[in-house]
């Protein structure tokens, strides 16, 4: 009986030793904390497009991310582009998947039947967009509704795409799509 108890105790000690060693050999990835890593200003370029032009690039644009709560689940996005204007998208939700931060603020837009304006499912932010008229000496700036349509930034903070839609002249249903990306202008692929 003493031999069986001694054998059992030794076997249990060896098993616990293997489990403890195995935990040290297989460390878990550190948990990403957006409060510490995500805020900052990121420069890149924007792929602009609308119903009349599929590729209107802008170089040297910037996006500043400012957290608005301690938990790191909400932020403001300040987008600045010499081509597309200046916008602050407020109260954006931050979540994560396996590889990236995900930005979301879902808002639907519907053009009224009489084309007098846009109706939005929630209050929207605005973009101060320069309007370039060839007959004017300098561009004029007008404010238009803007919504965040999607966005991500990887955990290394070196790969991102944040997409916006600006709602312009209501009577034509004109919208401008802006896709802010990391890196420098990339020409569209030839088809």
PyMOL commands that set and color helices and strands:
alter all, ss='L'
color gray80, all
select helices_A, chain A and resi 2-25+34-37+170-172
alter helices_A, ss='H'
color red, helices_A
select strands_A, chain A and resi 40-49+56-67+74-81+85-96+100-104+109-111+118-120+125-131+140-154+160-167+175-181
alter strands_A, ss='S'
color yellow, strands_A
deselect
rebuild
show_as cartoon
